[in-house]
Amino acid sequence: MKNNFFVTSAALDVPHGFLKRHGGVSQGIYDSLNCGYRHDRQGAGFDAEENVVENRRRAITFVGGSFKTYVLQSKFMAATVWL
């Protein structure tokens, strides 16, 4: 399944997917569906906790899960490759 909010697949029995930027309530540099609490982009500050909670609620609701049963995986992207 694909839309502006979420990318997922019916290939697995477990609801899963990758979030896109669209559909969130965050503003400014976090103008997206930001679901992370710990991003501080070069001293710019953190997204408001209530925005992160609402963004997570929207993502979980879309997949059909609940806060009690979901797992949120985070990723780190950088230009450095460690071997």
N, CA, C and O atoms as a GROMACS GRO file, in nm:
protein
  332
    1MET      N    1   0.085  -0.117   0.000
    1MET     CA    2   0.000   0.000   0.000
    1MET      C    3   0.090   0.124   0.000
    1MET      O    4   0.193   0.125   0.066
    2LYS      N    5   0.050   0.226  -0.074
    2LYS     CA    6   0.130   0.348  -0.082
    2LYS      C    7   0.037   0.468  -0.086
    2LYS      O    8  -0.065   0.468  -0.155
    3ASN      N    9   0.074   0.571  -0.012
    3ASN     CA   10   0.001   0.697  -0.016
    3ASN      C   11   0.095   0.810   0.026
    3ASN      O   12   0.215   0.787   0.038
    4ASN      N   13   0.042   0.929   0.047
    4ASN     CA   14   0.126   1.043   0.084
    4ASN      C   15   0.176   1.037   0.228
    4ASN      O   16   0.264   1.115   0.265
    5PHE      N   17   0.124   0.948   0.308
    5PHE     CA   18   0.150   0.945   0.450
    5PHE      C   19   0.247   0.835   0.491
    5PHE      O   20   0.332   0.856   0.578
    6PHE      N   21   0.236   0.720   0.427
    6PHE     CA   22   0.302   0.600   0.478
    6PHE      C   23   0.328   0.504   0.362
    6PHE      O   24   0.247   0.496   0.269
    7VAL      N   25   0.438   0.432   0.366
    7VAL     CA   26   0.466   0.328   0.267
    7VAL      C   27   0.475   0.196   0.341
    7VAL      O   28   0.550   0.185   0.438
    8THR      N   29   0.401   0.096   0.298
    8THR     CA   30   0.400  -0.034   0.364
    8THR      C   31   0.382  -0.143   0.259
    8THR      O   32   0.379  -0.114   0.140
    9SER      N   33   0.370  -0.266   0.302
    9SER     CA   34   0.356  -0.378   0.210
    9SER      C   35   0.268  -0.485   0.273
    9SER      O   36   0.270  -0.503   0.395
   10ALA      N   37   0.193  -0.554   0.192
   10ALA     CA   38   0.110  -0.664   0.241
   10ALA      C   39   0.189  -0.794   0.250
   10ALA      O   40   0.133  -0.898   0.285
   11ALA      N   41   0.318  -0.791   0.219
   11ALA     CA   42   0.401  -0.911   0.216
   11ALA      C   43   0.425  -0.971   0.355
   11ALA      O   44   0.454  -1.090   0.365
   12LEU      N   45   0.413  -0.893   0.459
   12LEU     CA   46   0.432  -0.943   0.594
   12LEU      C   47   0.300  -0.944   0.670
   12LEU      O   48   0.211  -0.864   0.642
   13ASP      N   49   0.288  -1.036   0.766
   13ASP     CA   50   0.167  -1.044   0.848
   13ASP      C   51   0.163  -0.936   0.956
   13ASP      O   52   0.058  -0.913   1.016
   14VAL      N   53   0.275  -0.871   0.981
   14VAL     CA   54   0.284  -0.770   1.085
   14VAL      C   55   0.268  -0.632   1.023
   14VAL      O   56   0.337  -0.600   0.926
   15PRO      N   57   0.178  -0.548   1.075
   15PRO     CA   58   0.168  -0.412   1.021
   15PRO      C   59   0.302  -0.340   1.036
   15PRO      O   60   0.361  -0.339   1.143
   16HIS      N   61   0.349  -0.282   0.929
   16HIS     CA   62   0.481  -0.218   0.929
   16HIS      C   63   0.484  -0.114   0.819
   16HIS      O   64   0.392  -0.106   0.737
   17GLY      N   65   0.587  -0.034   0.818
   17GLY     CA   66   0.600   0.063   0.711
   17GLY      C   67   0.707   0.165   0.738
   17GLY      O   68   0.775   0.161   0.840
   18PHE      N   69   0.720   0.257   0.645
   18PHE     CA   70   0.816   0.366   0.654
   18PHE      C   71   0.739   0.497   0.644
   18PHE      O   72   0.661   0.517   0.552
   19LEU      N   73   0.761   0.585   0.740
   19LEU     CA   74   0.692   0.713   0.740
   19LEU      C   75   0.748   0.806   0.634
   19LEU      O   76   0.867   0.802   0.604
   20LYS      N   77   0.662   0.886   0.579
   20LYS     CA   78   0.704   0.993   0.490
   20LYS      C   79   0.697   1.125   0.567
   20LYS      O   80   0.666   1.124   0.686
   21ARG      N   81   0.724   1.233   0.503
   21ARG     CA   82   0.722   1.363   0.569
   21ARG      C   83   0.581   1.420   0.587
   21ARG      O   84   0.560   1.504   0.674
   22HIS      N   85   0.488   1.376   0.508
   22HIS     CA   86   0.355   1.438   0.503
   22HIS      C   87   0.262   1.388   0.613
   22HIS      O   88   0.274   1.274   0.658
   23GLY      N   89   0.171   1.473   0.655
   23GLY     CA   90   0.066   1.431   0.747
   23GLY      C   91   0.089   1.462   0.893
   23GLY      O   92   0.007   1.426   0.977
   24GLY      N   93   0.199   1.528   0.926
   24GLY     CA   94   0.230   1.558   1.065
   24GLY      C   95   0.190   1.698   1.108
   24GLY      O   96   0.146   1.778   1.026
   25VAL      N   97   0.207   1.725   1.237
   25VAL     CA   98   0.172   1.856   1.293
   25VAL      C   99   0.293   1.941   1.327
   25VAL      O  100   0.278   2.057   1.366
   26SER      N  101   0.414   1.887   1.313
   26SER     CA  102   0.535   1.960   1.349
   26SER      C  103   0.557   2.080   1.257
   26SER      O  104   0.513   2.079   1.142
   27GLN      N  105   0.625   2.182   1.309
   27GLN     CA  106   0.647   2.306   1.236
   27GLN      C  107   0.796   2.338   1.226
   27GLN      O  108   0.880   2.268   1.284
   28GLY      N  109   0.828   2.443   1.152
   28GLY     CA  110   0.966   2.489   1.140
   28GLY      C  111   1.056   2.387   1.074
   28GLY      O  112   1.018   2.328   0.972
   29ILE      N  113   1.175   2.365   1.129
   29ILE     CA  114   1.267   2.268   1.070
   29ILE      C  115   1.215   2.126   1.080
   29ILE      O  116   1.265   2.037   1.011
   30TYR      N  117   1.116   2.103   1.165
   30TYR     CA  118   1.056   1.971   1.181
   30TYR      C  119   0.925   1.960   1.104
   30TYR      O  120   0.846   1.869   1.131
   31ASP      N  121   0.900   2.050   1.011
   31ASP     CA  122   0.774   2.054   0.936
   31ASP      C  123   0.753   1.922   0.864
   31ASP      O  124   0.785   1.908   0.746
   32SER      N  125   0.697   1.826   0.937
   32SER     CA  126   0.684   1.692   0.884
   32SER      C  127   0.607   1.606   0.982
   32SER      O  128   0.545   1.655   1.076
   33LEU      N  129   0.613   1.478   0.958
   33LEU     CA  130   0.558   1.377   1.048
   33LEU      C  131   0.673   1.330   1.137
   33LEU      O  132   0.704   1.211   1.140
   34ASN      N  133   0.734   1.422   1.209
   34ASN     CA  134   0.848   1.390   1.293
   34ASN      C  135   0.804   1.304   1.411
   34ASN      O  136   0.718   1.344   1.490
   35CYS      N  137   0.862   1.186   1.424
   35CYS     CA  138   0.828   1.095   1.534
   35CYS      C  139   0.945   1.075   1.630
   35CYS      O  140   0.943   0.983   1.712
   36GLY      N  141   1.047   1.159   1.620
   36GLY     CA  142   1.165   1.144   1.705
   36GLY      C  143   1.176   1.254   1.809
   36GLY      O  144   1.154   1.371   1.779
   37TYR      N  145   1.211   1.215   1.930
   37TYR     CA  146   1.226   1.311   2.040
   37TYR      C  147   1.365   1.374   2.044
   37TYR      O  148   1.379   1.485   2.096
   38ARG      N  149   1.466   1.308   1.992
   38ARG     CA  150   1.603   1.348   2.021
   38ARG      C  151   1.678   1.417   1.909
   38ARG      O  152   1.801   1.418   1.912
   39HIS      N  153   1.613   1.473   1.813
   39HIS     CA  154   1.683   1.542   1.705
   39HIS      C  155   1.712   1.686   1.743
   39HIS      O  156   1.620   1.762   1.772
   40ASP      N  157   1.836   1.724   1.743
   40ASP     CA  158   1.877   1.863   1.768
   40ASP      C  159   1.969   1.902   1.654
   40ASP      O  160   2.091   1.887   1.664
   41ARG      N  161   1.912   1.950   1.548
   41ARG     CA  162   1.989   1.980   1.428
   41ARG      C  163   2.074   2.104   1.447
   41ARG      O  164   2.026   2.217   1.435
   42GLN      N  165   2.199   2.081   1.478
   42GLN     CA  166   2.299   2.189   1.491
   42GLN      C  167   2.251   2.300   1.583
   42GLN      O  168   2.256   2.418   1.549
   43GLY      N  169   2.204   2.260   1.701
   43GLY     CA  170   2.164   2.358   1.801
   43GLY      C  171   2.031   2.426   1.775
   43GLY      O  172   2.000   2.526   1.840
   44ALA      N  173   1.952   2.374   1.682
   44ALA     CA  174   1.825   2.438   1.647
   44ALA      C  175   1.714   2.406   1.747
   44ALA      O  176   1.607   2.466   1.741
   45GLY      N  177   1.740   2.315   1.838
   45GLY     CA  178   1.640   2.279   1.938
   45GLY      C  179   1.567   2.151   1.901
   45GLY      O  180   1.596   2.087   1.800
   46PHE      N  181   1.474   2.115   1.985
   46PHE     CA  182   1.400   1.991   1.969
   46PHE      C  183   1.255   2.020   1.932
   46PHE      O  184   1.203   2.128   1.960
   47ASP      N  185   1.192   1.924   1.868
   47ASP     CA  186   1.050   1.936   1.837
   47ASP      C  187   0.972   1.928   1.968
   47ASP      O  188   1.015   1.861   2.062
   48ALA      N  189   0.859   1.994   1.975
   48ALA     CA  190   0.775   1.991   2.096
   48ALA      C  191   0.723   1.850   2.119
   48ALA      O  192   0.680   1.782   2.026
   49GLU      N  193   0.725   1.807   2.245
   49GLU     CA  194   0.682   1.672   2.280
   49GLU      C  195   0.539   1.645   2.234
   49GLU      O  196   0.509   1.535   2.186
   50GLU      N  197   0.450   1.743   2.248
   50GLU     CA  198   0.311   1.721   2.208
   50GLU      C  199   0.299   1.699   2.057
   50GLU      O  200   0.209   1.628   2.012
   51ASN      N  201   0.388   1.758   1.977
   51ASN     CA  202   0.388   1.734   1.833
   51ASN      C  203   0.433   1.592   1.802
   51ASN      O  204   0.372   1.524   1.719
   52VAL      N  205   0.538   1.547   1.869
   52VAL     CA  206   0.589   1.411   1.847
   52VAL      C  207   0.483   1.309   1.886
   52VAL      O  208   0.461   1.212   1.814
   53VAL      N  209   0.418   1.329   2.000
   53VAL     CA  210   0.313   1.237   2.045
   53VAL      C  211   0.198   1.231   1.943
   53VAL      O  212   0.151   1.123   1.910
   54GLU      N  213   0.154   1.346   1.894
   54GLU     CA  214   0.046   1.350   1.795
   54GLU      C  215   0.089   1.286   1.663
   54GLU      O  216   0.011   1.213   1.601
   55ASN      N  217   0.212   1.311   1.620
   55ASN     CA  218   0.261   1.249   1.496
   55ASN      C  219   0.266   1.098   1.510
   55ASN      O  220   0.227   1.026   1.418
   56ARG      N  221   0.314   1.048   1.624
   56ARG     CA  222   0.317   0.903   1.648
   56ARG      C  223   0.175   0.847   1.651
   56ARG      O  224   0.150   0.739   1.596
   57ARG      N  225   0.083   0.918   1.715
   57ARG     CA  226  -0.056   0.871   1.721
   57ARG      C  227  -0.114   0.857   1.580
   57ARG      O  228  -0.182   0.759   1.550
   58ARG      N  229  -0.087   0.956   1.494
   58ARG     CA  230  -0.137   0.951   1.356
   58ARG      C  231  -0.078   0.832   1.280
   58ARG      O  232  -0.151   0.762   1.209
   59ALA      N  233   0.050   0.810   1.295
   59ALA     CA  234   0.115   0.698   1.225
   59ALA      C  235   0.061   0.564   1.273
   59ALA      O  236   0.031   0.476   1.192
   60ILE      N  237   0.048   0.548   1.405
   60ILE     CA  238  -0.001   0.422   1.461
   60ILE      C  239  -0.146   0.398   1.422
   60ILE      O  240  -0.184   0.286   1.389
   61THR      N  241  -0.227   0.503   1.424
   61THR     CA  242  -0.367   0.491   1.384
   61THR      C  243  -0.379   0.448   1.238
   61THR      O  244  -0.465   0.366   1.205
   62PHE      N  245  -0.295   0.502   1.152
   62PHE     CA  246  -0.300   0.467   1.011
   62PHE      C  247  -0.272   0.318   0.990
   62PHE      O  248  -0.338   0.254   0.908
   63VAL      N  249  -0.176   0.263   1.064
   63VAL     CA  250  -0.141   0.122   1.049
   63VAL      C  251  -0.244   0.033   1.116
   63VAL      O  252  -0.253  -0.086   1.085
   64GLY      N  253  -0.321   0.088   1.208
   64GLY     CA  254  -0.423   0.008   1.276
   64GLY      C  255  -0.374  -0.050   1.407
   64GLY      O  256  -0.433  -0.145   1.458
   65GLY      N  257  -0.268   0.004   1.462
   65GLY     CA  258  -0.214  -0.045   1.588
   65GLY      C  259  -0.258   0.039   1.705
   65GLY      O  260  -0.348   0.122   1.695
   66SER      N  261  -0.192   0.016   1.818
   66SER     CA  262  -0.218   0.095   1.937
   66SER      C  263  -0.085   0.130   2.004
   66SER      O  264   0.016   0.066   1.977
   67PHE      N  265  -0.087   0.230   2.090
   67PHE     CA  266   0.035   0.270   2.160
   67PHE      C  267   0.092   0.156   2.246
   67PHE      O  268   0.212   0.154   2.273
   68LYS      N  269   0.007   0.063   2.288
   68LYS     CA  270   0.051  -0.047   2.373
   68LYS      C  271   0.130  -0.152   2.297
   68LYS      O  272   0.207  -0.227   2.357
   69THR      N  273   0.113  -0.158   2.165
   69THR     CA  274   0.172  -0.269   2.090
   69THR      C  275   0.270  -0.228   1.981
   69THR      O  276   0.322  -0.316   1.911
   70TYR      N  277   0.297  -0.101   1.963
   70TYR     CA  278   0.381  -0.061   1.851
   70TYR      C  279   0.529  -0.056   1.888
   70TYR      O  280   0.565  -0.041   2.005
   71VAL      N  281   0.613  -0.067   1.787
   71VAL     CA  282   0.758  -0.052   1.801
   71VAL      C  283   0.801   0.053   1.699
   71VAL      O  284   0.767   0.043   1.582
   72LEU      N  285   0.875   0.154   1.744
   72LEU     CA  286   0.922   0.258   1.654
   72LEU      C  287   1.072   0.244   1.640
   72LEU      O  288   1.146   0.260   1.737
   73GLN      N  289   1.117   0.215   1.521
   73GLN     CA  290   1.259   0.201   1.490
   73GLN      C  291   1.311   0.334   1.439
   73GLN      O  292   1.243   0.401   1.360
   74SER      N  293   1.428   0.374   1.481
   74SER     CA  294   1.485   0.499   1.429
   74SER      C  295   1.609   0.468   1.347
   74SER      O  296   1.668   0.360   1.358
   75LYS      N  297   1.647   0.563   1.264
   75LYS     CA  298   1.765   0.545   1.180
   75LYS      C  299   1.853   0.669   1.192
   75LYS      O  300   1.806   0.776   1.229
   76PHE      N  301   1.977   0.653   1.160
   76PHE     CA  302   2.072   0.763   1.162
   76PHE      C  303   2.136   0.771   1.025
   76PHE      O  304   2.187   0.671   0.975
   77MET      N  305   2.134   0.888   0.964
   77MET     CA  306   2.194   0.905   0.831
   77MET      C  307   2.309   1.003   0.841
   77MET      O  308   2.299   1.108   0.904
   78ALA      N  309   2.420   0.967   0.778
   78ALA     CA  310   2.536   1.055   0.777
   78ALA      C  311   2.620   1.025   0.653
   78ALA      O  312   2.599   0.924   0.586
   79ALA      N  313   2.712   1.112   0.624
   79ALA     CA  314   2.800   1.094   0.508
   79ALA      C  315   2.917   1.001   0.541
   79ALA      O  316   2.987   0.956   0.450
   80THR      N  317   2.938   0.970   0.668
   80THR     CA  318   3.049   0.884   0.709
   80THR      C  319   3.006   0.738   0.706
   80THR      O  320   2.898   0.704   0.754
   81VAL      N  321   3.089   0.652   0.649
   81VAL     CA  322   3.063   0.509   0.646
   81VAL      C  323   3.166   0.440   0.735
   81VAL      O  324   3.286   0.458   0.717
   82TRP      N  325   3.118   0.361   0.830
   82TRP     CA  326   3.206   0.287   0.920
   82TRP      C  327   3.209   0.141   0.877
   82TRP      O  328   3.105   0.078   0.862
   83LEU      N  329   3.329   0.088   0.857
   83LEU     CA  330   3.344  -0.052   0.817
   83LEU      C  331   3.414  -0.132   0.925
   83LEU      O  332   3.435  -0.252   0.909
   0.00000   0.00000   0.00000
